[in-house]
Amino acid sequence: MDEKEKEVKETKEVVLEKYNTKSWFKSGFTGFLLGLAVILPGISGSTIAILFKLYDKLLYSVSNIFKKFKVCFLFLLPILLGGLIGFILGFFVIQNVIENYTFIVVSIFGGLMLGAAPEIVQVIKKEKITPLRISLVLIGLAIPIVLSASFASIQELDVSYLFNDFPWWIHIVAFLVGILISLTQIIPGLSATVLLMSIGFFQPMMGAVHFDTLINQPIWILFFLMFILGFVVGFFLLSKFFTLLFKKYYVNMYFLITGLTFGSIISVLYNKDVYNVYINVWPNDPTKMAIDLGVGIPLFVIFAVLAFLLVLYMQKRKAKESQELIENKESETIENK
């Protein structure tokens, strides 16, 4: 293979396929999980996108939303709708379940992630192994683990006084925090919830998401608007950067993503929320520890097996469809002759 062929193989332009009914709902379900990931402890939205093989397409559609508005908007629409439903459901319904059964919830997601991981490995399975690509896998593996371990031991800051006084500069901080949180949707292993908890913003912000609070303290509305603006700006700029990387170094990026995927599985079971269960809850409540382990570990295995079987089914179906396409083309060629 000459240098030109290598370059063509390495680079790849992302293509947004048109949805059919099935793929539209699949993207909507992925969006639902992305919205839920904002609430779930230690779960990164980018990890969910990677496992459903939408990561590079999601970044591409966001970064090109102004250039190719119709195509990108139609691609993003089911993801946005699903994400909104997931966030609302997670915030108002599932949050109490997560707080009381943290280990069981992350065990389910950890199992799903482990079972679905072979789908990511499939992308690099036949690619040449080089020292650079091995390094990328190891770096990807380390990033979520190091981040989770770092945040696990950080004590939550007490900044509640800021939200009593609301100094003018707090809205600038809200914009910057929005940019920071956008990282959690790009880099696997970073959890929006954990990051907000670490800087002391999670409880005040969650407590303000109530009709009475917004009416009595309308200044919160400006705060949330600045936060959302920062998130949108950060996500757009980061998407531009990562889309460029995927375009120029597609194969190498998937070696990095493979490491990030397996690192994220470990970080799901070791993050700030789960660490609190290990250190503070289980030692003081052996019964809860027994229930968590007795339910969580079997669910981890069950969901890992189910996800893996689904991956195998999808791979076989894809191979069958490809074979049928080849046979149809060969038949057409023979008929034309």
N, C-alpha and C positions, 0 to 999 in steps of 0.2 A: 504494500500500500504506500503510494507516494505522499508527499507532504500535502498536496492539494486535496487528495482523498481523505486524509486524516482530518484536515480542517473542516471539510464538509460534514464528516461524521460527527465531529465534536460540536459543531454549531447546529442550532435547530430553532426555527421560528415556531412559536406557539400558535396553534390553530384552535379557534373556538368553534366546535361543531354545533350545528343547529339541533335544538332539542326535539326529541319526540316525547310523547306523553310519559313514558317510563323514565327517561333521563331527566325530564323536568322535575318530576317528583323526587328522584334520587338527589338532585342538586338542592331541592327544597329541604329534604331530610338532612343533608349535610349542613345546610344553613341553620337548621334547628339545633343541631349538635354544636355548631359554632357559637350560637347565642347562649346555649346552655353552658358552654365552656367558660364563659365570662363569670358565671356564678360558681362553677365546680372548683374545688380546691386543687391546685397543682396541675390542672388541665389547661393546655395551651390550644387556642383556636387553630394555630398554624399546624399543630400535630394532627388535628382532626382533618384538616384540608389535605395534608400529605397522605394520610391513610386512605382517603377517598380519591386520591390522584387528581385533586383539583387545585393543588397548591400553586403550581406555575401558571395555570389558566386564570386563577383568581387574581394573582398579582398582575398578570398581563392585562386583564380586562379593566382593572382599576387604573393602571398606569396609562391606558389608552382610551379612557372614557371620553375625553374631549376630542380625540382624533377620530375615533370610530364609535361615535356615541350609540347608534342604534344597535349594532352588533354586541357591543360590550354591555349596554344596559339590559338587553334581553337576556344575556347570559347571567348577569348579576341578579336579575329580578327574583327568581325563585330562591336564591341564596339569601337575599335581603329579607324576603317575606318569612322564610323559615327561621332566619336569625332573630327577627323581631319576636316571633312566637316563642322561640326557645328561651330568649332572655326574660320575657314577661312570665312565662310558666316557671322558669327557674327561680325568678325573684320572689314571686308571690305564692308559689305552691311547693316547689321542691326544696327551697332553702332550709326549711326546718328539718326535712329528712336528711339533708346533707350534714347539718350541724350535729344531729343525733347519731347518725350512722356513717360517719366520714370514711372509716376504713372499708366498710362494705361497698359504698358507692365507688371509691377509687379502685377497689378490687375488680369491680365489673368493668370499668373503663380500661384498667390495666390489662385485663384478659382480652378485651376486644382489640386493643392496640397490638398486643403480642400476636394474636391470631391473624391479624390483617397485615402484619409486617412483611410476610413473604411476597405480598403484592408489590411492595416497594423494591425488594431485593431483585425481583424479576427484571426490573429495568436495567440493572447493571450485571446481571448474571453471566452474560456472554462477553462482557467487555474485558479488555486487557487490564490486568492488575499491575500497577506501577507503584513505586515508593510514594509518589505524590498522592495517588488515590488511596493508598493505605493510610497515609497521614490525614487525609480529609475525613475518612471514616472515624479515625481515632479522635480527631478534633470535634467532629459532630457528636460523638459519643460522650465526650467530656463536658461540652457546653451545658446541656440541661442538668447534668449531675452536679456540676460545680455551682451553677446558679441556684439550684434547689437547696443544696447544702448550705450555701452562704445565707440565703434568706431564712432558712429554718431556724437559725440561732439568733437572728436579729430581733430585738425587742421592739414592739410597736411603739412608735412615738406618740406622745400626748400633745396633739395640736388643736384640741377642742376649743381652746380660748380664741383661736383665729376665727372660728366660725360663730363666735359670739360677737366679736368686734367688727369682723369683715373689713380689714384695712383695704385701701384701694388696690394695692399690689397683689392681693390674693387672686384677682381675676387673671393677672399675668401668669401667676403660678398655675392656675387652673389650665391655661392654654399649654404651658410647658408639660404639665402632668398628662394632659391629653396626648401630646406627642410621645411621651414616655410609654403610655399604655398602648399606643399603636404598635410599639415594638413587640408586645406580647402576642399580637396577631400575625407577626412575621417570623419571629424566632421561636422555634419549638423549645419547650422547657420553661418558658416564662409565663407565669399565670397572672392575669390582670388582678384577680382578687388578692393574691399573695403580695403583689407589688403595692397595691393600694393600702393593704394592711401594714406593710412595712414602713410606709411614710405617714401612717396615721390618718389617712383620708377615707378609708373604707367605711368605718362606722358612721362618721358624720354625713357622708354622701348618701349612704343607704337610708339613714334616718331621715334625710330631707326629701326622699322620694315619696312624699305623701301630699295629698291635696291641701290639707290644712296648713302644713309647713310652708308650701309654696305661696299660699294666700297670705299668711301672716308675715312671712319673710320673703317678699318677691325678689330680693337681691340674690336669692339662690338661683333664680331663673337665669340671670346673667352669668352666674358662676358655671352652671351646666352648659349654657350656650358656648362659653369660652372653652370649656373642657371638650365638648363635641367638635368644635372648630379645630382645636389642636390635634385631636385624634384623626380627623379627616385629612388635615394637611400632612401630618406625620405619615399616615398610612399611604397617601398618594405618593409622596416623595420616596419613601422606602420601597414601595412597589415598583416605581420607576427604576430604582437602583438594582433590585433583585431581578427584574425582568431582563435588564441588560446582561446580568451575569448568566441567566439561563440561556439567553440567545447566543452568547459567545462561548459558554463553557457548559453546555447542557449535560453531558455525561459526567463530568467532574462534579457538577452540582448535585447530581443524584447519588454520587458516592458520599458526599457530605450529608445529604438528606438521609441516607441509610443509617449513618452514625447517629444523626439527630433523632431518628425514629426510635432506635433501641435505647438511646440515652433518656429519651422522654418516658419510656416505659418504666425505667428505674426511678426517675424523678417523680412520677405519679405516686409511687409508694413511699417516697421520702421527700416531703415538702413541709412547709411551715404548719399547715393544718394537721397533717397526719403525724408529724413529729410531736405535736402537742398531745395527740392521743397516746403515742408510744410512751412519752415521758410523764405526763400529768394525769391522764385518765386511767390507763390500764393498771399502773401500780396501785392506785387507790380503789379500783373496782375490778377485782378478778373475775367476777361474773360477766361483766360487760366484755372483758378481754376474751373470755371463753366464747361468748356469743359472736363477737366480731370475727374471731379466727375460725370458729366452727361454720359460720355462714360465708364469710368473705373469701376464704381459700377455695372452697368448692365452687363458688360462683366465678372466681378468677379462672379456674380450670375449665368450667362449662362454657363460659363466654369465649375463651381462647379457642377451644375446639370448634364451637359454632362459627366463629369468624374465619377460622382456617378452612373449614369445610365450604363456606361461602366463597372464599378466594379460589379454592380448587374448582368449584362449580363454574365460577365466572371465567376462569382460565380455559377450562375445557370447552365452554360455550363459545368463547372468543376464537379458540383454535378451530372449532367446527365451522363457525361462520366464515373464517378466513379460507378454509379448505373449500367450502361451497362456492365462495367467490372466485377462487382460482379455477375450479372445475367449470363454472359458468362461463368464464372468460375463454377457457380452452374450447368449450363447445361452440361459442360464438365464432372463434377463429376458424374452426373446422368447417362450420356452416358457410362462412364467407368464402372459403377456398372452393 
